[in-house]
Amino acid sequence: MKYSKFVSRNLWLYFLIAFVSSWIFWVPQALISSSLLLAPSIFIDFLFSPFNPAAFGPLVSSFSPTYLNEGKRGNKEFAEKRSRL
């Protein structure tokens, strides 16, 4: 039962971090597109570029719970497992 709570907590943490880290950048982009938000041109260019951090939200959130629970070693093992797929 303890393992189940551990997995459940990590899953919720993953979705929370993925949701927040993605939408914190998508919402301003949508508001700028709708002309509801005025922003400096450098910020607009950044949001509409391929380097918008919102796209990397799920990737970052996959490493965060692993790092919190297992540290650098856990993240290294996690990355090695994912690179073999």
N, C-alpha and C positions, 0 to 999 in steps of 0.2 A: 504494500500500500504506500509505503514511503517513496518508492521509485515512481509510482504513478503521480503523486503530488509534485515531485521534482520535475518530471516531464511536462506536466500540465503548466507549471509555473514558467518553465522555459518557453513553452509554446505561446503563452500569453505575452510574455516579455518580447518575444520575437515579433509578434503581430503589432504590439504597441509601438515598438521602435520603428518598424517598417512603415506603419501608418503615419506616425508623427513626422518622421524624417522625410517622407515623400511629400505629404500634403503641405508641409510648411513651405515648400518651394512651389508646388503646383497651384496653390490658392493665389498667391500674388501674380503668378503668370496668367491665370484666368482673369483676374481682376484688371490687369493691365490690358489684356486682349479686349476686354469689354469696355475699356476706357473708364473704368470705375476707380482706378488707382493711378496716380501720377508718380513716376519714379525717375531717377536719373538715368540717362541713356546707357551708362556703363552697366547698371544693374539690369536693365531691360535686355541688353546684349548678352549678358551672362545667363539670364534665365532662358533665353531663346536659343542658346548655343547647345551643342551636343554635350557640353560639360556641366549641364544642369545637375546638381547633386541629387535631385529627386529621383532620377533614374537609378541611382545606386543605393537607395534606401533599403531595399530588401537584401542586397548583398552585405551592406554594413550591419544590418540587424541580424544576419545569420551568424556573424562572428561575435557580436556583443554578448549574448547569453553564454556562449562557450568560454569567452574570456573571463566573465564574471565568476563562472563556476570552476574552470580548470586552469585559468591563467594562460600564459604564452605557450606553454607546452601543448595545452589542449587545442589552441588555435592552430598551431603548427600541424598537429595530427589531423585536425579537421580540414585544413587546406590541402594536405597531402591526399586525403581520401577523396576530396572533390576534384582534384586535378587528375585522378586516375579514371574518373567516369567518362 
